[in-house]
Amino acid sequence: MTFICAEIGINHNGSVEIAKKLIEAAKWAGADAVKFQKRTVTTVYAGQLDQPRESPWGTTLGAQKYGLEFSRHQYDQIDSFCQNIKMPWFASAWDEESLHFLREYDLPWHKIASAMATNIPFVRAVAKEKKPTFLSTAMCTNEDVARAAVEFRNGWAGKLTLMHCIGTYPAAEVDLNLRAMLGLRARFNLPVGYSGHEASVSPSVMAALMGAVAIERHITLDRSMYGSDQAASLEPGGFKTLVDQVRKIPVVLGDGIRRITEAELKVAKKLRYWQWSENSDETPRVAARAGR
């Protein structure tokens, strides 16, 4: 079954209450997990904190980034809430201090964001955690992906899933290039998923139909809310549509073996009257076998 992750990221806008509503929405939609983002602001944005940036928290980049970042106490609340409603969660760390911070929660998965995929010391640190990891590949060449993937092969023979991704928010559908998933799978012999930033539902369903083992999409309560990722997110109804359609794929694809169903036999008896007439030596059993 395709793993479906609802990326909350920073769409909570620094509010635990909004985060809880997003977790509940993801649970209602049928997602398998929710994901956040964790940064040490002074590390990730070193030298940039005084840059001008208008936001609900002030007029500098630093004010915005601190406003979006959850504290230990807030993550404790999120962890407790997720446990209570039985919704798995994890987060993409953007630096090693954040990686160590998340270790305290013993999360089931790691995610390496595209922005961190070329930071090999960081990738190596994640690999040493020995947990299933999703690696986003936006803005990466095949050589970049190879350098990251080898850290998992050298450091731990665990599961690494490559996530095809386009690093624009929102991404234009003409740029999505879903066929690139096939190239990633063939070149690296690893499971491949899709992390989508488009505003629509259908490309993610197409990715699942093409064999994506995981689908990650941002979720928001309202696309008009403040935030850089909101426009590239799905609202709860859209996310539920995505989940429902992806879950339908194995149902409608079936096993590929041609057969006449029992329901069809009943219809055939009515429409092919000559086949089951008193003078016919055809039987439903023969007809069913002929259709295989």
RAZI-V531380 format. One record per residue. N is the residue number from 1. RES is the residue in three letters. PHI is phi as a letter, one per 20 degrees, with the letter a starting at -180 (* if undefined). Layout:
# RAZI-V531380
N_RES_PHI ; N_RES_PHI
This chain:
# RAZI-V531380
1_MET_* ; 2_THR_f ; 3_PHE_f ; 4_ILE_d ; 5_CYS_d ; 6_ALA_e ; 7_GLU_e ; 8_ILE_f ; 9_GLY_l ; 10_ILE_d ; 11_ASN_f ; 12_HIS_f ; 13_ASN_l ; 14_GLY_m ; 15_SER_d ; 16_VAL_f ; 17_GLU_f ; 18_ILE_f ; 19_ALA_g ; 20_LYS_f ; 21_LYS_f ; 22_LEU_f ; 23_ILE_f ; 24_GLU_f ; 25_ALA_f ; 26_ALA_f ; 27_LYS_f ; 28_TRP_f ; 29_ALA_f ; 30_GLY_n ; 31_ALA_f ; 32_ASP_e ; 33_ALA_a ; 34_VAL_d ; 35_LYS_c ; 36_PHE_d ; 37_GLN_c ; 38_LYS_c ; 39_ARG_c ; 40_THR_e ; 41_VAL_g ; 42_THR_f ; 43_THR_e ; 44_VAL_f ; 45_TYR_d ; 46_ALA_g ; 47_GLY_n ; 48_GLN_d ; 49_LEU_f ; 50_ASP_e ; 51_GLN_f ; 52_PRO_f ; 53_ARG_a ; 54_GLU_f ; 55_SER_b ; 56_PRO_f ; 57_TRP_d ; 58_GLY_q ; 59_THR_d ; 60_THR_c ; 61_LEU_f ; 62_GLY_g ; 63_ALA_f ; 64_GLN_f ; 65_LYS_f ; 66_TYR_f ; 67_GLY_f ; 68_LEU_e ; 69_GLU_e ; 70_PHE_e ; 71_SER_e ; 72_ARG_g ; 73_HIS_f ; 74_GLN_f ; 75_TYR_f ; 76_ASP_f ; 77_GLN_f ; 78_ILE_f ; 79_ASP_f ; 80_SER_f ; 81_PHE_f ; 82_CYS_f ; 83_GLN_f ; 84_ASN_f ; 85_ILE_e ; 86_LYS_l ; 87_MET_c ; 88_PRO_f ; 89_TRP_c ; 90_PHE_b ; 91_ALA_b ; 92_SER_e ; 93_ALA_e ; 94_TRP_d ; 95_ASP_a ; 96_GLU_f ; 97_GLU_f ; 98_SER_f ; 99_LEU_f ; 100_HIS_f ; 101_PHE_g ; 102_LEU_f ; 103_ARG_g ; 104_GLU_f ; 105_TYR_e ; 106_ASP_l ; 107_LEU_f ; 108_PRO_f ; 109_TRP_c ; 110_HIS_d ; 111_LYS_c ; 112_ILE_d ; 113_ALA_f ; 114_SER_g ; 115_ALA_f ; 116_MET_d ; 117_ALA_f ; 118_THR_e ; 119_ASN_e ; 120_ILE_f ; 121_PRO_g ; 122_PHE_f ; 123_VAL_g ; 124_ARG_f ; 125_ALA_f ; 126_VAL_f ; 127_ALA_g ; 128_LYS_f ; 129_GLU_f ; 130_LYS_l ; 131_LYS_c ; 132_PRO_g ; 133_THR_c ; 134_PHE_d ; 135_LEU_d ; 136_SER_f ; 137_THR_d ; 138_ALA_f ; 139_MET_m ; 140_CYS_d ; 141_THR_e ; 142_ASN_g ; 143_GLU_f ; 144_ASP_f ; 145_VAL_f ; 146_ALA_f ; 147_ARG_f ; 148_ALA_f ; 149_ALA_f ; 150_VAL_f ; 151_GLU_f ; 152_PHE_f ; 153_ARG_f ; 154_ASN_e ; 155_GLY_e ; 156_TRP_a ; 157_ALA_e ; 158_GLY_e ; 159_LYS_e ; 160_LEU_d ; 161_THR_d ; 162_LEU_e ; 163_MET_d ; 164_HIS_f ; 165_CYS_b ; 166_ILE_d ; 167_GLY_e ; 168_THR_c ; 169_TYR_c ; 170_PRO_f ; 171_ALA_e ; 172_ALA_f ; 173_GLU_g ; 174_VAL_f ; 175_ASP_e ; 176_LEU_f ; 177_ASN_l ; 178_LEU_f ; 179_ARG_f ; 180_ALA_f ; 181_MET_f ; 182_LEU_f ; 183_GLY_f ; 184_LEU_f ; 185_ARG_f ; 186_ALA_f ; 187_ARG_f ; 188_PHE_d ; 189_ASN_l ; 190_LEU_c ; 191_PRO_f ; 192_VAL_c ; 193_GLY_c ; 194_TYR_c ; 195_SER_d ; 196_GLY_d ; 197_HIS_d ; 198_GLU_f ; 199_ALA_e ; 200_SER_d ; 201_VAL_e ; 202_SER_g ; 203_PRO_f ; 204_SER_f ; 205_VAL_f ; 206_MET_f ; 207_ALA_f ; 208_ALA_f ; 209_LEU_f ; 210_MET_e ; 211_GLY_o ; 212_ALA_g ; 213_VAL_e ; 214_ALA_b ; 215_ILE_c ; 216_GLU_c ; 217_ARG_c ; 218_HIS_f ; 219_ILE_c ; 220_THR_b ; 221_LEU_f ; 222_ASP_a ; 223_ARG_f ; 224_SER_e ; 225_MET_f ; 226_TYR_f ; 227_GLY_q ; 228_SER_f ; 229_ASP_e ; 230_GLN_f ; 231_ALA_f ; 232_ALA_e ; 233_SER_d ; 234_LEU_d ; 235_GLU_f ; 236_PRO_g ; 237_GLY_f ; 238_GLY_f ; 239_PHE_f ; 240_LYS_f ; 241_THR_g ; 242_LEU_g ; 243_VAL_f ; 244_ASP_g ; 245_GLN_f ; 246_VAL_f ; 247_ARG_f ; 248_LYS_f ; 249_ILE_g ; 250_PRO_f ; 251_VAL_f ; 252_VAL_e ; 253_LEU_f ; 254_GLY_m ; 255_ASP_d ; 256_GLY_n ; 257_ILE_e ; 258_ARG_f ; 259_ARG_b ; 260_ILE_e ; 261_THR_f ; 262_GLU_g ; 263_ALA_f ; 264_GLU_f ; 265_LEU_g ; 266_LYS_f ; 267_VAL_f ; 268_ALA_f ; 269_LYS_f ; 270_LYS_e ; 271_LEU_e ; 272_ARG_d ; 273_TYR_g ; 274_TRP_f ; 275_GLN_f ; 276_TRP_d ; 277_SER_f ; 278_GLU_f ; 279_ASN_e ; 280_SER_e ; 281_ASP_e ; 282_GLU_f ; 283_THR_c ; 284_PRO_g ; 285_ARG_f ; 286_VAL_f ; 287_ALA_f ; 288_ALA_f ; 289_ARG_f ; 290_ALA_f ; 291_GLY_e ; 292_ARG_f
